[in-house]
Amino acid sequence: MTAIRPAAVAGSFYPDRPQDLDALLARCWDDAKITVGPVPKAIVAPHAGYIYSGAVAASAYARITPAHGRITRVILLGPCHRVAVNGLALSGADAFDTPLGPVEIDKAAAALIADLPQVQVFDATHAQEHSLEVHLPFLMRVLDEFKVLPLVVGQATADQVAEVLEILWGGPETLIVVSSDLSHYLDYDSAQAIDRRTCRAIEALAPEQISTHGACGRFSLGGLLKLAKAKGMTVETVDLRNSGDTAGPRDRVVGYGSWLFMEPPRAATRDGETDFAAETKALLDRHGHALLRLAASSIEHCLETGQPLMPDMSTAPADLAALGACFVTLKKNGQLRGCIGSPEAHRPLLTDVAVNAYAAAFRDPRFPNLDASELPEVTLSISVLSPQAPMTIRDEADLLAQLRPGVDGLVIADGGKRALFLPAVWEQLPDTRTFLMHLKRKAGMAGNHWSSTFTARRFVAEEALSTDLPADQPLWRAQSG
């Protein structure tokens, strides 16, 4: 039986009739401050009644529209106003209802963080909470198909929130939304002053500069700012107003703002593949053994504590703190035992290795969780991926002709279905036609599928193998006696 959380504030914070809600949303877009620029990875937007803060929220959501077909997962964090909670609270519901229809909860995303000590399922805090609910109609009108992971955030440190966000960060398919209003119930001039200080703190990625009364979502915001700084992100302020500017009196106002967070662009190279291969081979020559031991330590740490090992980025070498994408593959007696990775760079390579090693051992749905007794028989490999390059193809024969066995990793997509093969798969499937057919089947397509909307992107990868570790440096602590 499907559990649906009913809309709690439809009819008060926003209309409960679809046609009235769409009309009010249209007015919010009309009153928004529309800007032009890149699609953000994360946004901060307010959660008051639409007549008060809807236009400010729309100012942020307007920049999401170009990615309407790409974003399929939304991580939504907001403060608790009704029922207090320690840490972060998941919902046990399967969907959140709205006047525009239900929004499905992303259970796969929830599973990634369910074992963290700061995370719990607590439906009581979700039942009447408006800080998450009010964002759903905006998301439903700017995105095509998506799932949401709603998290009510109570007393939590910036580190605790950042850890959750790091695990859920994902790639271009994932949007992070932090819900927060600013100052509350001050006179207009006082509110403007404190809201400007909060704005400067957000732009500086300095959560410690946000006062206790500066933002009701300061706990969620603190985690986002901490992680954004570690990732080298930039912040753009798109709107800063209060209820005195929109629909209320000026003697007692609530502040609202919207901000966009952008990841740093990848640097262009003279010859992308050649440069990547040479630079990544050199990186693995310097750090490959350390990355393999980090992957092993993350798995061992989870076996002991139930959590992945999160590396200390403050002491990380610059080349490992840079954004990087990797896949971690486990084999037991030469047979696949788990493989999870990041198709595109979205977090520091060091963190990507630690999180993907944990996921390969304990989150690959094809295999049971790894047991400590298996470690002596398990080997590790880490594949560091180049950026993906779109392929211009006329038909399947053209794609097959362009493929380079043993060199190309391949990502295919069509009709919402998508799959990836690492270059290492050529060892098992050396024929181009067989390689492509198996990749289609992995994506859920028929082996002979083709259409005019079929797309392909290729990449290359460099690999570090635990079998190359020196004999006196065993992979697993259990082997060292």
Secondary structure, DSSP 8 states (H G I E B T S, - for coil): ---EE--SSBTTTB-SSHHHHHHHHHHHHHHS----S---SEEEE--S-HHHHHHHHHHHHGGGGGGTTT--EEEEEEE-SSS--BSEEE---SEE--TT--EEB-HHHHHHHTTSTTEEE-HHHHHT-HHHHTTHHHHHHH-SS-EEEEEEE-B--HHHHHHHHHHH--STTEEEEEE----EEE-HHHHHHHHHHHHHHHHTT-GGGS-TTT-TTHHHHHHHHHHHHHTT-EEEEEEEEEHHHHTS-SSSEEEEEEEEEE-------SSHHHHHHHHHHHHHHHHHHHHHHHHHHHHHHHHHHSS-----GGGS-HHHHSB-EEEEEEEETTEEEEEEE-SS--SBHHHHHHHHHHHHHHT-TTS----GGGGGGEEEEEEEE---EE---SSHHHHHHH--TTT-EEEEEETTEEEEE-GGGGGT--SHHHHHHHHHHHTT--TT---TT-EEEEE-EEEEEGGGS-TTS-SSGGGG-
